[in-house]
Amino acid sequence: MTEAILVDARGHRCPVPSLRLRKAMTGQVSGARLTLLATDPMARIDVPYLMGEVGGTVCGIDELDGVLRITVEIGAVPIG
């Protein structure tokens, strides 16, 4: 398995973390994993919603020292 692509959106408020994640997903293959770093607590809600829209999966949400680490996997629907 390859390492997840890191998307750093710390310090940005909604909707920027989700928009950066969506942009990073563009052109990636099905099964690719991305990890979003975000300090906005709304990312905990926005990212699962985004993944539902694009057919992806939230693999895990962790929080350490106020930083959310959300790992997602791209589904079979191409983002673009």
SELUM-658398 format. One line per 8 residues: number of its first residue (from 1); their letters; for each residue x, z, y of C-alpha. Coordinates in nm, 4 decimals. Each point is the difference from the previous one (the first is absolute). Layout:
N
NUM> a> X/Z/Y ~ ...
***
This chain:
80
1> mteailvd> 0.0000/0.0000/0.0000 ~ 0.1271/-0.0838/0.3453 ~ 0.0198/0.2523/0.2797 ~ -0.2963/0.0226/0.2381 ~ 0.0231/-0.1742/0.3366 ~ 0.0170/0.2647/0.2736 ~ -0.2284/-0.0334/0.3034 ~ 0.0836/0.2548/0.2706
9> arghrcpv> -0.2878/0.0690/0.2396 ~ 0.0938/0.3563/0.0943 ~ -0.0990/0.0883/0.3547 ~ -0.2727/-0.2644/0.0215 ~ -0.3727/0.0689/0.0157 ~ -0.2905/-0.1769/-0.1671 ~ -0.0278/-0.2915/-0.0604 ~ 0.3739/-0.0824/0.0203
17> pslrlrka> 0.1048/0.1515/-0.3387 ~ -0.2628/-0.2036/-0.1885 ~ 0.0800/-0.3137/0.1979 ~ 0.3718/0.0322/-0.0776 ~ -0.0767/0.0547/-0.3673 ~ -0.2302/-0.3012/-0.0099 ~ 0.2652/-0.2172/0.1688 ~ 0.2660/0.1157/-0.2486
25> mtgqvsga> -0.2349/-0.0890/-0.2869 ~ -0.0324/-0.3604/0.1186 ~ 0.1710/-0.2379/-0.2395 ~ 0.0815/0.2673/-0.2591 ~ -0.0820/-0.0637/-0.3658 ~ -0.2636/0.1789/-0.2020 ~ 0.1376/0.3301/-0.1289 ~ 0.2427/0.0482/0.2894
33> rltllatd> 0.0210/0.3593/0.1233 ~ 0.0303/0.1129/0.3593 ~ 0.0469/0.3482/0.1419 ~ -0.1378/0.0803/0.3424 ~ 0.1484/0.2867/0.2016 ~ -0.2488/0.1224/0.2610 ~ -0.0518/0.3069/0.2164 ~ -0.3587/-0.0856/0.0962
41> pmaridvp> -0.2329/0.1964/-0.2314 ~ -0.2556/-0.2834/0.0212 ~ 0.2287/-0.2097/-0.2213 ~ -0.1222/0.2183/-0.2890 ~ -0.3447/-0.1579/0.0559 ~ 0.0925/-0.3432/0.1388 ~ 0.2403/-0.1109/-0.2730 ~ -0.2397/0.0538/-0.2940
49> ylmgevgg> -0.2634/-0.1885/0.2003 ~ 0.2465/-0.2861/0.0614 ~ 0.0939/-0.0142/-0.3664 ~ -0.3675/-0.0194/-0.0938 ~ -0.0371/-0.2973/0.2323 ~ 0.2988/-0.1895/-0.1382 ~ -0.0375/0.0936/-0.3659 ~ 0.3038/0.2263/-0.0241
57> tvcgidel> 0.0532/0.3507/-0.1325 ~ 0.1178/0.3221/0.1575 ~ 0.2556/0.1358/-0.2486 ~ 0.0659/0.3272/0.1780 ~ -0.0217/0.1953/0.3226 ~ 0.2518/0.2751/0.0702 ~ 0.0651/0.1995/0.3162 ~ 0.3186/0.1780/0.0954
65> dgvlritv> 0.0729/0.1512/0.3414 ~ -0.2880/-0.1903/0.1614 ~ 0.1021/-0.3392/-0.1361 ~ -0.2380/-0.1793/-0.2331 ~ 0.1603/-0.2120/-0.2709 ~ -0.2632/-0.2385/-0.1351 ~ 0.0972/-0.2309/-0.2846 ~ -0.2201/-0.3019/-0.0707
73> eigavpig> 0.0026/-0.2871/-0.2459 ~ -0.1186/-0.3473/0.0893 ~ -0.2811/-0.1314/-0.2168 ~ -0.0657/-0.3491/-0.1284 ~ -0.1519/-0.1174/0.3305 ~ 0.2733/-0.1614/0.2117 ~ 0.0377/0.1427/0.3506 ~ 0.0533/-0.2596/0.2634
***
